[in-house]
Amino acid sequence: MAIKIYTKTGDKGKTSLIGGTKVSKSNIRIEAYGTIDELNSFVGLAADQIDHTSTKNNLKEIQDRLFTIGSALACDPEKESALKIPDLKETDVEFLEKEIDTMNESLAPMKSFILPGGAVAISTAHITRCVCRRAERICVNMQEQDLFVDPLIIKYLNRLSDYFFVLARFVGHILNVNDIPWKPRI
């Protein structure tokens, strides 16, 4: 018999953190890992639209790191978890920086701000960047409220949003679609 996906335990607007603490579904910690889940879904959508093997592999690696981040954010920092949660590492940030630098090598220097668009895969990478920035803002908000969030998570999300900006341009390069420069009204 299949396990039921619904438990009905959240029907009154509460959920449990890893560690068992019950909190409101509007709790900032729930907002944080929910946004990471949304980000992970957009990373999958971006990967589905990009026909570039090494980039697809990188995006799968990023999805794994996002599960790590979501798990860390879902833990009650006041309680010891019985689950072994993987750690984010400084090398994960370095990986993103290396990939950003590699993609940038094939791109023309930017001469203006650019508008998201030109192809669905480019736009999806930009949307993914925006969701990543929102996740980062929520984690910074947690930190400012003295709620525990590993500073490495914020650093990783900051670099990840940079990665998605460069990825959008790199996908345009692969597809032979030029950046769309922003030409402000004067």
Backbone as a printed PyTorch tensor [residue, N CA C, xyz], in Angstrom:
tensor([[[  0.8440,  -1.1920,   0.0000],
         [  0.0000,   0.0000,   0.0000],
         [  0.8830,   1.2470,   0.0000]],

        [[  0.5180,   2.2020,  -0.8180],
         [  1.2700,   3.4480,  -0.9120],
         [  1.0470,   4.2970,   0.3380]],

        [[  2.0770,   5.0570,   0.6950],
         [  1.9650,   5.9740,   1.8190],
         [  1.1880,   7.1960,   1.3520]],

        [[  0.2430,   7.6420,   2.1640],
         [ -0.5410,   8.8250,   1.8120],
         [  0.3310,  10.0670,   1.9160]],

        [[  0.1890,  10.9440,   0.9610],
         [  0.9620,  12.1780,   0.9300],
         [  0.3830,  13.2100,   1.8970]],

        [[ -0.8910,  13.1150,   2.1800],
         [ -1.4930,  14.0840,   3.0880],
         [ -1.5830,  13.4950,   4.4960]],

        [[ -1.2840,  14.3550,   5.4590],
         [ -1.3060,  13.9230,   6.8640],
         [ -2.4000,  14.6220,   7.6530]],

        [[ -2.8770,  15.7260,   7.1450],
         [ -3.8920,  16.5700,   7.7780],
         [ -3.3830,  17.2920,   9.0260]],

        [[ -2.0820,  17.1110,   9.3480],
         [ -1.5470,  17.7570,  10.5500],
         [ -1.3800,  19.2590,  10.3790]],

        [[ -1.3500,  19.7490,   9.1470],
         [ -1.1730,  21.1780,   8.9100],
         [ -2.4540,  21.9210,   8.6130]],

        [[ -3.5890,  21.2560,   8.7880],
         [ -4.8690,  21.8600,   8.4180],
         [ -5.2190,  23.1110,   9.2240]],

        [[ -4.5850,  23.3000,  10.3540],
         [ -4.8810,  24.4730,  11.1860],
         [ -3.7600,  25.5110,  11.1130]],

        [[ -2.9400,  25.4080,  10.0650],
         [ -1.9350,  26.4420,   9.8490],
         [ -0.6520,  26.2650,  10.6300]],

        [[ -0.4110,  25.0860,  11.1430],
         [  0.8230,  24.8090,  11.8820],
         [  1.6030,  23.7210,  11.1610]],

        [[  2.9040,  23.7170,  11.3700],
         [  3.7660,  22.6680,  10.8380],
         [  4.8900,  22.4440,  11.8400]],

        [[  5.6690,  21.4050,  11.6160],
         [  6.7660,  21.0900,  12.5350],
         [  8.1060,  21.3050,  11.8670]],

        [[  9.0270,  21.8960,  12.6180],
         [ 10.4070,  21.9800,  12.1850],
         [ 11.0700,  20.6260,  12.4380]],

        [[ 12.2170,  20.3860,  11.8050],
         [ 12.9890,  19.1930,  12.1340],
         [ 13.4300,  19.3790,  13.5810]],

        [[ 13.0720,  18.4510,  14.4130],
         [ 13.2890,  18.5740,  15.8500],
         [ 11.9660,  18.5610,  16.5950]],

        [[ 10.8490,  18.7330,  15.8440],
         [  9.5270,  18.5790,  16.4270],
         [  8.8180,  19.8400,  16.8570]],

        [[  9.4910,  20.9700,  16.9000],
         [  8.8570,  22.2150,  17.3290],
         [  7.7560,  22.6100,  16.3570]],

        [[  6.5450,  22.8420,  16.8870],
         [  5.4180,  23.2950,  16.0640],
         [  5.4840,  24.8130,  15.9140]],

        [[  5.3110,  25.2750,  14.6780],
         [  5.3070,  26.7060,  14.3860],
         [  4.2060,  27.0010,  13.3750]],

        [[  3.8570,  28.2760,  13.2740],
         [  2.8900,  28.7120,  12.2750],
         [  3.5000,  28.5600,  10.8860]],

        [[  2.6640,  28.2420,   9.9250],
         [  3.1460,  28.1490,   8.5490],
         [  3.5740,  29.5080,   8.0020]],

        [[  3.2530,  30.5910,   8.7210],
         [  3.7180,  31.9200,   8.3180],
         [  5.0360,  32.2910,   8.9900]],

        [[  5.6090,  31.4050,   9.7860],
         [  6.8860,  31.6340,  10.4490],
         [  7.9680,  31.9310,   9.4080]],

        [[  8.8480,  32.8690,   9.7010],
         [  9.8770,  33.2660,   8.7360],
         [ 10.7860,  32.0970,   8.3610]],

        [[ 10.9890,  31.1650,   9.2830],
         [ 11.8220,  29.9920,   8.9640],
         [ 11.1270,  29.1350,   7.9020]],

        [[  9.8100,  29.0080,   7.9940],
         [  9.0440,  28.2600,   6.9920],
         [  9.0750,  29.0170,   5.6650]],

        [[  8.9540,  30.3300,   5.7280],
         [  9.0430,  31.1680,   4.5180],
         [ 10.4020,  30.9840,   3.8500]],

        [[ 11.4490,  30.9110,   4.6610],
         [ 12.8050,  30.7650,   4.1210],
         [ 12.9580,  29.4350,   3.3940]],

        [[ 12.6380,  28.3280,   4.0500],
         [ 12.8740,  27.0610,   3.3510],
         [ 11.8300,  26.7930,   2.2830]],

        [[ 10.6640,  27.4020,   2.3910],
         [  9.6850,  27.3110,   1.3080],
         [ 10.1700,  28.0410,   0.0550]],

        [[ 10.8320,  29.1600,   0.2500],
         [ 11.3770,  29.9040,  -0.8860],
         [ 12.5540,  29.1570,  -1.5010]],

        [[ 13.3340,  28.4740,  -0.6760],
         [ 14.4080,  27.6310,  -1.2010],
         [ 13.8150,  26.5050,  -2.0440]],

        [[ 12.7000,  25.9440,  -1.6020],
         [ 12.0190,  24.8930,  -2.3740],
         [ 11.5320,  25.4540,  -3.7160]],

        [[ 10.9630,  26.6480,  -3.6870],
         [ 10.5310,  27.3090,  -4.9300],
         [ 11.7240,  27.5340,  -5.8560]],

        [[ 12.8170,  28.0120,  -5.2890],
         [ 14.0380,  28.2240,  -6.0580],
         [ 14.5070,  26.9210,  -6.6920]],

        [[ 14.4930,  25.8460,  -5.9250],
         [ 14.9270,  24.5490,  -6.4320],
         [ 14.0540,  24.1070,  -7.6090]],

        [[ 12.7680,  24.3820,  -7.5330],
         [ 11.8720,  24.0410,  -8.6370],
         [ 12.2060,  24.8420,  -9.8940]],

        [[ 12.5150,  26.1230,  -9.7220],
         [ 12.9100,  26.9330, -10.8800],
         [ 14.2530,  26.4940, -11.4450]],

        [[ 15.1500,  26.0260, -10.5870],
         [ 16.4240,  25.4940, -11.0920],
         [ 16.1370,  24.2830, -11.9830]],

        [[ 15.2140,  23.4300, -11.5470],
         [ 14.8280,  22.2810, -12.3770],
         [ 14.2260,  22.7170, -13.6960]],

        [[ 13.3910,  23.7380, -13.6710],
         [ 12.7930,  24.2580, -14.8980],
         [ 13.8810,  24.8160, -15.8260]],

        [[ 14.8170,  25.5450, -15.2580],
         [ 15.9200,  26.0730, -16.0690],
         [ 16.7160,  24.9370, -16.6970]],

        [[ 17.0140,  23.9150, -15.9120],
         [ 17.7880,  22.7740, -16.4250],
         [ 17.0560,  22.0850, -17.5720]],

        [[ 15.7370,  22.0090, -17.4670],
         [ 14.9480,  21.3630, -18.5200],
         [ 14.9940,  22.1420, -19.8350]],

        [[ 15.3370,  23.4220, -19.7820],
         [ 15.3230,  24.2660, -20.9740],
         [ 16.7090,  24.4980, -21.5700]],

        [[ 17.7270,  23.9920, -20.9130],
         [ 19.1050,  24.2490, -21.3610],
         [ 19.6920,  22.9620, -21.9150]],

        [[ 20.1400,  23.0280, -23.1590],
         [ 20.7380,  21.8630, -23.8170],
         [ 22.2580,  22.0170, -23.8160]],

        [[ 22.8420,  21.9410, -22.6350],
         [ 24.2840,  22.0950, -22.4590],
         [ 24.6720,  21.1860, -21.2990]],

        [[ 25.3660,  20.1060, -21.5940],
         [ 25.5860,  19.0290, -20.6280],
         [ 26.2430,  19.4920, -19.3330]],

        [[ 27.3360,  20.2210, -19.4120],
         [ 28.0120,  20.6130, -18.1740],
         [ 27.1390,  21.5550, -17.3410]],

        [[ 26.3770,  22.4170, -17.9880],
         [ 25.4680,  23.3020, -17.2550],
         [ 24.3670,  22.4990, -16.5830]],

        [[ 23.8010,  21.5280, -17.2830],
         [ 22.7790,  20.6650, -16.6720],
         [ 23.3480,  19.9600, -15.4440]],

        [[ 24.5850,  19.4560, -15.5490],
         [ 25.2190,  18.7930, -14.4080],
         [ 25.4260,  19.7680, -13.2510]],

        [[ 25.8360,  20.9830, -13.5640],
         [ 26.0100,  22.0020, -12.5230],
         [ 24.6940,  22.3200, -11.8350]],

        [[ 23.6270,  22.4030, -12.6030],
         [ 22.3200,  22.7090, -12.0220],
         [ 21.8350,  21.5850, -11.1120]],

        [[ 22.1280,  20.3470, -11.4620],
         [ 21.7810,  19.2210, -10.5700],
         [ 22.5720,  19.3330,  -9.2660]],

        [[ 23.8280,  19.7090,  -9.3600],
         [ 24.6690,  19.9130,  -8.1710],
         [ 24.0900,  21.0380,  -7.3060]],

        [[ 23.6690,  22.1100,  -7.9380],
         [ 23.0550,  23.2330,  -7.2250],
         [ 21.7720,  22.7840,  -6.5420]],

        [[ 20.9700,  21.9670,  -7.2190],
         [ 19.7380,  21.4720,  -6.5990],
         [ 20.0570,  20.6740,  -5.3330]],

        [[ 21.1180,  19.8930,  -5.3710],
         [ 21.5210,  19.1460,  -4.1850],
         [ 21.8800,  20.1050,  -3.0460]],

        [[ 22.6320,  21.1680,  -3.3580],
         [ 22.9970,  22.1410,  -2.3280],
         [ 21.7590,  22.8390,  -1.7750]],

        [[ 20.7780,  23.0950,  -2.6390],
         [ 19.5550,  23.7450,  -2.1630],
         [ 18.7770,  22.8440,  -1.2210]],

        [[ 18.8090,  21.5310,  -1.4490],
         [ 18.1950,  20.6140,  -0.4840],
         [ 18.9430,  20.6840,   0.8460]],

        [[ 20.2640,  20.7930,   0.7870],
         [ 21.0630,  20.9460,   1.9980],
         [ 20.6590,  22.2090,   2.7470]],

        [[ 20.5350,  23.3170,   2.0190],
         [ 20.1530,  24.5890,   2.6320],
         [ 18.7460,  24.5100,   3.2080]],

        [[ 17.8110,  23.9580,   2.4310],
         [ 16.4370,  23.8250,   2.9220],
         [ 16.3740,  22.9920,   4.1920]],

        [[ 17.1390,  21.9210,   4.2460],
         [ 17.1730,  21.0700,   5.4410],
         [ 17.7170,  21.8420,   6.6400]],

        [[ 18.7830,  22.6080,   6.4220],
         [ 19.3690,  23.3860,   7.5170],
         [ 18.3690,  24.4180,   8.0400]],

        [[ 17.6650,  25.0770,   7.1200],
         [ 16.6900,  26.0880,   7.5320],
         [ 15.4700,  25.4750,   8.2150]],

        [[ 15.1630,  24.2190,   7.9080],
         [ 13.9940,  23.5480,   8.4840],
         [ 14.2560,  23.0120,   9.8870]],

        [[ 15.5000,  23.0580,  10.3230],
         [ 15.8460,  22.5570,  11.6560],
         [ 15.5620,  23.6060,  12.7240]],

        [[ 15.0760,  23.1330,  13.8610],
         [ 14.9500,  23.9960,  15.0270],
         [ 16.3510,  24.1720,  15.6000]],

        [[ 16.8890,  25.3920,  15.5670],
         [ 18.2620,  25.5860,  16.0350],
         [ 18.4270,  25.3560,  17.5390]],

        [[ 17.3170,  25.2880,  18.2430],
         [ 17.3610,  25.0710,  19.6970],
         [ 17.3910,  23.5880,  20.0610]],

        [[ 17.1820,  22.7170,  19.0770],
         [ 17.1060,  21.2860,  19.3570],
         [ 18.0980,  20.5130,  18.5050]],

        [[ 18.5980,  19.4540,  19.0640],
         [ 19.4870,  18.5470,  18.3410],
         [ 18.6270,  17.6580,  17.4550]],

        [[ 18.9700,  17.5760,  16.1760],
         [ 18.2100,  16.7440,  15.2570],
         [ 18.7530,  15.3230,  15.2540]],

        [[ 17.8500,  14.3600,  15.2220],
         [ 18.2470,  12.9530,  15.1070],
         [ 18.6960,  12.6570,  13.6760]],

        [[ 18.2690,  13.4990,  12.7440],
         [ 18.6510,  13.3190,  11.3450],
         [ 20.0400,  13.8840,  11.1050]],

        [[ 20.7940,  13.2200,  10.2600],
         [ 22.0890,  13.7440,   9.8450],
         [ 21.8490,  14.6680,   8.6520]],

        [[ 22.0330,  15.9700,   8.8610],
         [ 21.8220,  16.9710,   7.8190],
         [ 23.1840,  17.2820,   7.1940]],

        [[ 23.3050,  17.1940,   5.8610],
         [ 24.5970,  17.5270,   5.2410],
         [ 24.9270,  19.0060,   5.4410]],

        [[ 26.1960,  19.3130,   5.4040],
         [ 26.6450,  20.6930,   5.5940],
         [ 26.9570,  21.3550,   4.2610]],

        [[ 26.6920,  22.6430,   4.2170],
         [ 27.1630,  23.4730,   3.1240],
         [ 28.6230,  23.7850,   3.4230]],

        [[ 29.4440,  23.8780,   2.4090],
         [ 30.8730,  24.1110,   2.6050],
         [ 31.3320,  25.3270,   1.8010]],

        [[ 32.4080,  25.9270,   2.2320],
         [ 32.9970,  27.0630,   1.5080],
         [ 33.3410,  26.6580,   0.0700]],

        [[ 33.6880,  25.3860,  -0.1330],
         [ 34.0130,  24.9180,  -1.4900],
         [ 32.7930,  24.9900,  -2.4070]],

        [[ 31.5910,  24.9600,  -1.8420],
         [ 30.3790,  25.1060,  -2.6530],
         [ 30.2940,  26.5200,  -3.2400]],

        [[ 30.6930,  27.5110,  -2.4570],
         [ 30.7370,  28.8920,  -2.9410],
         [ 31.8340,  29.0220,  -3.9990]],

        [[ 32.9770,  28.4160,  -3.7290],
         [ 34.0930,  28.4650,  -4.6830],
         [ 33.7130,  27.8060,  -6.0100]],

        [[ 32.9430,  26.7350,  -5.9520],
         [ 32.4600,  26.0750,  -7.1680],
         [ 31.6520,  27.0580,  -8.0180]],

        [[ 30.7370,  27.8000,  -7.3760],
         [ 29.9320,  28.7780,  -8.1100],
         [ 30.8200,  29.8550,  -8.7270]],

        [[ 31.7890,  30.3310,  -7.9700],
         [ 32.6810,  31.3680,  -8.4830],
         [ 33.4600,  30.8700,  -9.7010]],

        [[ 33.9360,  29.6370,  -9.6340],
         [ 34.6660,  29.0560, -10.7660],
         [ 33.7620,  28.9600, -11.9900]],

        [[ 32.5340,  28.5240, -11.7980],
         [ 31.6030,  28.4000, -12.9220],
         [ 31.2330,  29.7650, -13.4910]],

        [[ 31.0640,  30.7530, -12.6290],
         [ 30.7830,  32.1130, -13.0990],
         [ 31.9370,  32.5990, -13.9700]],

        [[ 33.1530,  32.4150, -13.4760],
         [ 34.3350,  32.8570, -14.2240],
         [ 34.4570,  32.1310, -15.5630]],

        [[ 34.1720,  30.8330, -15.5630],
         [ 34.2490,  30.0450, -16.8000],
         [ 33.2380,  30.5420, -17.8260]],

        [[ 31.9930,  30.7580, -17.3890],
         [ 30.9740,  31.2480, -18.3230],
         [ 31.3320,  32.6420, -18.8220]],

        [[ 31.8240,  33.4880, -17.9220],
         [ 32.1450,  34.8720, -18.2810],
         [ 33.2190,  34.9710, -19.3550]],

        [[ 34.1090,  33.9760, -19.4190],
         [ 35.1800,  33.9970, -20.4120],
         [ 34.6520,  34.0410, -21.8470]],

        [[ 33.4670,  33.4890, -22.0760],
         [ 32.9220,  33.4450, -23.4360],
         [ 31.9400,  34.5850, -23.7200]],

        [[ 31.7540,  35.4780, -22.7460],
         [ 30.7630,  36.5460, -22.9040],
         [ 31.4230,  37.8820, -23.2040]],

        [[ 30.7480,  38.6650, -24.0270],
         [ 31.2020,  40.0360, -24.2900],
         [ 30.9960,  40.8610, -23.0210]],

        [[ 31.8680,  41.8350, -22.7780],
         [ 31.6680,  42.6900, -21.5990],
         [ 30.3280,  43.4250, -21.6870]],

        [[ 29.7070,  43.6000, -20.5370],
         [ 28.4380,  44.3440, -20.5030],
         [ 28.7340,  45.8310, -20.6420]],

        [[ 27.9130,  46.5050, -21.4460],
         [ 28.0800,  47.9420, -21.6340],
         [ 26.8820,  48.7150, -21.1000]],

        [[ 25.8670,  47.9780, -20.6450],
         [ 24.6760,  48.6120, -20.0730],
         [ 23.9550,  47.5780, -19.2240]],

        [[ 22.9590,  48.0430, -18.5020],
         [ 22.0710,  47.0910, -17.8490],
         [ 21.3510,  46.3110, -18.9410]],

        [[ 20.9650,  45.0810, -18.6310],
         [ 20.2540,  44.2960, -19.6380],
         [ 18.8720,  43.9270, -19.1250]],

        [[ 17.9580,  43.7820, -20.0700],
         [ 16.5950,  43.3720, -19.7580],
         [ 16.4930,  41.8520, -19.8400]],

        [[ 15.7910,  41.2400, -18.9000],
         [ 15.5690,  39.7970, -19.0030],
         [ 14.7380,  39.4960, -20.2460]],

        [[ 15.1380,  38.4790, -20.9860],
         [ 14.3550,  38.0740, -22.1460],
         [ 15.2180,  37.6930, -23.3190]],

        [[ 14.5560,  37.3590, -24.4030],
         [ 15.2280,  36.9710, -25.6320],
         [ 14.9650,  35.5240, -26.0000]],

        [[ 14.7690,  34.6930, -24.9910],
         [ 14.4220,  33.2770, -25.1820],
         [ 13.8930,  32.7680, -23.8350]],

        [[ 13.0600,  31.7650, -23.8820],
         [ 12.4450,  31.2440, -22.6580],
         [ 13.5060,  30.7990, -21.6560]],

        [[ 14.5590,  30.1370, -22.1100],
         [ 15.6010,  29.6650, -21.1960],
         [ 16.3250,  30.8400, -20.5250]],

        [[ 16.5180,  31.9250, -21.2480],
         [ 17.1530,  33.1210, -20.6760],
         [ 16.2370,  33.7170, -19.6070]],

        [[ 14.9800,  33.8800, -19.9490],
         [ 14.0170,  34.4500, -18.9950],
         [ 13.8860,  33.5810, -17.7530]],

        [[ 13.9030,  32.2750, -17.9320],
         [ 13.8030,  31.3650, -16.7890],
         [ 15.0100,  31.5040, -15.8750]],

        [[ 16.1900,  31.6550, -16.4400],
         [ 17.3840,  31.8680, -15.6160],
         [ 17.2640,  33.1730, -14.8240]],

        [[ 16.6960,  34.2160, -15.4410],
         [ 16.5030,  35.4840, -14.7280],
         [ 15.4550,  35.3480, -13.6200]],

        [[ 14.3740,  34.6370, -13.8750],
         [ 13.3670,  34.4130, -12.8280],
         [ 14.0030,  33.6400, -11.6700]],

        [[ 14.8070,  32.6430, -11.9990],
         [ 15.4870,  31.8500, -10.9800],
         [ 16.3950,  32.7560, -10.1410]],

        [[ 17.0880,  33.6790, -10.8000],
         [ 17.9320,  34.6560, -10.0890],
         [ 17.1040,  35.4880,  -9.1180]],

        [[ 15.9360,  35.9300,  -9.5650],
         [ 15.0790,  36.7660,  -8.7110],
         [ 14.5630,  35.9960,  -7.4950]],

        [[ 14.1730,  34.7490,  -7.6870],
         [ 13.7080,  33.9260,  -6.5640],
         [ 14.8700,  33.6930,  -5.5990]],

        [[ 16.0650,  33.5070,  -6.1370],
         [ 17.2490,  33.3290,  -5.3000],
         [ 17.4970,  34.5870,  -4.4570]],

        [[ 17.3750,  35.7450,  -5.0510],
         [ 17.5580,  36.9970,  -4.3010],
         [ 16.5140,  37.1240,  -3.1890]],

        [[ 15.2820,  36.6970,  -3.4690],
         [ 14.2450,  36.7440,  -2.4240],
         [ 14.6130,  35.8160,  -1.2770]],

        [[ 15.0650,  34.6070,  -1.5950],
         [ 15.4900,  33.6660,  -0.5570],
         [ 16.6140,  34.2780,   0.2820]],

        [[ 17.5440,  34.9340,  -0.3870],
         [ 18.6470,  35.5880,   0.3220],
         [ 18.1140,  36.6800,   1.2560]],

        [[ 17.1800,  37.5010,   0.7700],
         [ 16.6200,  38.5750,   1.6100],
         [ 15.9170,  38.0120,   2.8400]],

        [[ 15.2050,  36.9100,   2.6650],
         [ 14.5100,  36.3040,   3.8030],
         [ 15.5170,  35.8050,   4.8330]],

        [[ 16.5970,  35.1860,   4.3660],
         [ 17.6220,  34.6960,   5.2890],
         [ 18.3210,  35.8560,   6.0020]],

        [[ 18.5710,  36.9540,   5.2970],
         [ 19.1590,  38.1370,   5.9290],
         [ 18.1880,  38.6800,   6.9720]],

        [[ 16.9120,  38.7050,   6.6660],
         [ 15.8930,  39.1510,   7.6160],
         [ 15.9340,  38.2750,   8.8720]],

        [[ 16.0420,  36.9710,   8.6960],
         [ 16.1540,  36.0760,   9.8530],
         [ 17.3650,  36.4530,  10.7030]],

        [[ 18.4930,  36.6600,  10.0430],
         [ 19.7290,  37.0080,  10.7400],
         [ 19.5480,  38.3220,  11.5100]],

        [[ 18.9020,  39.2960,  10.8790],
         [ 18.6710,  40.5880,  11.5290],
         [ 17.7220,  40.4750,  12.7190]],

        [[ 16.8750,  39.4450,  12.7240],
         [ 15.9660,  39.2010,  13.8480],
         [ 16.5970,  38.2740,  14.8930]],

        [[ 17.9010,  38.0480,  14.7590],
         [ 18.6540,  37.1750,  15.6660],
         [ 18.1330,  35.7460,  15.6820]],

        [[ 17.6000,  35.3060,  14.5350],
         [ 17.2220,  33.9060,  14.3580],
         [ 18.3790,  33.2270,  13.6550]],

        [[ 18.7600,  32.0690,  14.1170],
         [ 19.9530,  31.4450,  13.5780],
         [ 19.7860,  31.0760,  12.1060]],

        [[ 20.7390,  31.5140,  11.3180],
         [ 20.9170,  31.0730,   9.9370],
         [ 22.4240,  31.0880,   9.7030]],

        [[ 22.9330,  29.9960,   9.2030],
         [ 24.3680,  29.8970,   8.9510],
         [ 24.7710,  30.9870,   7.9670]],

        [[ 25.7440,  31.8370,   8.3010],
         [ 26.1710,  32.8980,   7.3860],
         [ 26.6200,  32.3620,   6.0150]],

        [[ 27.0910,  31.1210,   5.9850],
         [ 27.5080,  30.5390,   4.7110],
         [ 26.3150,  30.3660,   3.7710]],

        [[ 25.1280,  30.1570,   4.3190],
         [ 23.9200,  30.0590,   3.4820],
         [ 23.6850,  31.3760,   2.7590]],

        [[ 23.8070,  32.4790,   3.4740],
         [ 23.6010,  33.7940,   2.8590],
         [ 24.6670,  34.0430,   1.7940]],

        [[ 25.9040,  33.7060,   2.1000],
         [ 26.9860,  33.8760,   1.1320],
         [ 26.7340,  33.0310,  -0.1190]],

        [[ 26.3110,  31.7800,   0.0830],
         [ 26.0410,  30.8940,  -1.0520],
         [ 24.9070,  31.4510,  -1.9100]],

        [[ 23.8280,  31.8850,  -1.2850],
         [ 22.6930,  32.4160,  -2.0450],
         [ 23.0790,  33.6830,  -2.7940]],

        [[ 23.9190,  34.5070,  -2.1910],
         [ 24.3840,  35.7100,  -2.8690],
         [ 25.1590,  35.3420,  -4.1260]],

        [[ 26.0570,  34.3890,  -4.0020],
         [ 26.8500,  33.9710,  -5.1540],
         [ 25.9820,  33.2400,  -6.1750]],

        [[ 25.0060,  32.4760,  -5.6920],
         [ 24.1240,  31.7330,  -6.5930],
         [ 23.3060,  32.6850,  -7.4660]],

        [[ 22.8560,  33.7800,  -6.9110],
         [ 22.1000,  34.7350,  -7.7370],
         [ 23.0130,  35.3390,  -8.8060]],

        [[ 24.2800,  35.5880,  -8.4600],
         [ 25.2420,  36.0460,  -9.4690],
         [ 25.4080,  34.9840, -10.5560]],

        [[ 25.4770,  33.7260, -10.1240],
         [ 25.6070,  32.6120, -11.0660],
         [ 24.4470,  32.6260, -12.0690]],

        [[ 23.2280,  32.8080, -11.5750],
         [ 22.0740,  32.7820, -12.4810],
         [ 22.0310,  33.9900, -13.4150]],

        [[ 22.5520,  35.1240, -12.9710],
         [ 22.6400,  36.2640, -13.8800],
         [ 23.5880,  35.9310, -15.0340]],

        [[ 24.7590,  35.4180, -14.6900],
         [ 25.7370,  35.0710, -15.7240],
         [ 25.2100,  33.9100, -16.5640]],

        [[ 24.5350,  32.9510, -15.9310],
         [ 23.9580,  31.8390, -16.6860],
         [ 22.9690,  32.3430, -17.7350]],

        [[ 22.1470,  33.3210, -17.3870],
         [ 21.1890,  33.8640, -18.3610],
         [ 21.9310,  34.4060, -19.5820]],

        [[ 23.0090,  35.1280, -19.3380],
         [ 23.8000,  35.6630, -20.4570],
         [ 24.4890,  34.5330, -21.2240]],

        [[ 24.9870,  33.5300, -20.4960],
         [ 25.6720,  32.4070, -21.1270],
         [ 24.7090,  31.6030, -22.0060]],

        [[ 23.4950,  31.4040, -21.5280],
         [ 22.4870,  30.6990, -22.3300],
         [ 22.2030,  31.4850, -23.6010]],

        [[ 22.1250,  32.8130, -23.4900],
         [ 21.9570,  33.6450, -24.6790],
         [ 23.1090,  33.4370, -25.6560]],

        [[ 24.3110,  33.3500, -25.1290],
         [ 25.5010,  33.0990, -25.9680],
         [ 25.3660,  31.7490, -26.6850]],

        [[ 24.9820,  30.7230, -25.9510],
         [ 24.8180,  29.3800, -26.5330],
         [ 23.7540,  29.4020, -27.6290]],

        [[ 22.6630,  30.1300, -27.3700],
         [ 21.5460,  30.1870, -28.3140],
         [ 21.7580,  31.2300, -29.4120]],

        [[ 22.8560,  31.9630, -29.3340],
         [ 23.1420,  33.0360, -30.2840],
         [ 22.0740,  34.1320, -30.2220]],

        [[ 21.6770,  34.4630, -28.9880],
         [ 20.7020,  35.5240, -28.7310],
         [ 21.4260,  36.6300, -27.9770]],

        [[ 21.4350,  37.8130, -28.5260],
         [ 22.1210,  38.9350, -27.8920],
         [ 21.4030,  39.4060, -26.6410]],

        [[ 22.2060,  39.9620, -25.6870],
         [ 21.6110,  40.6490, -24.5360],
         [ 20.6920,  41.7470, -25.0500]],

        [[ 19.6460,  42.0200, -24.3030],
         [ 18.7470,  43.1210, -24.6430],
         [ 19.1280,  44.2980, -23.7450]],

        [[ 19.8040,  45.3030, -24.3020],
         [ 20.2330,  46.4210, -23.4500],
         [ 19.0450,  47.2620, -22.9960]],

        [[ 19.1250,  47.7290, -21.7670],
         [ 18.1280,  48.6460, -21.2640],
         [ 18.4900,  50.0370, -21.7740]],

        [[ 17.5280,  50.6440, -22.4810],
         [ 17.7290,  51.9940, -22.9990],
         [ 16.7230,  52.9010, -22.2960]],

        [[ 17.1900,  53.5410, -21.2200],
         [ 16.2380,  54.3620, -20.4430],
         [ 15.7040,  55.5390, -21.2520]],

        [[ 14.4700,  55.8750, -20.9760],
         [ 13.8510,  57.0640, -21.5670],
         [ 14.5730,  58.2960, -21.0780]],

        [[ 14.7190,  59.2250, -21.9330],
         [ 15.3610,  60.4900, -21.5150],
         [ 14.3740,  61.6250, -21.6350]]])
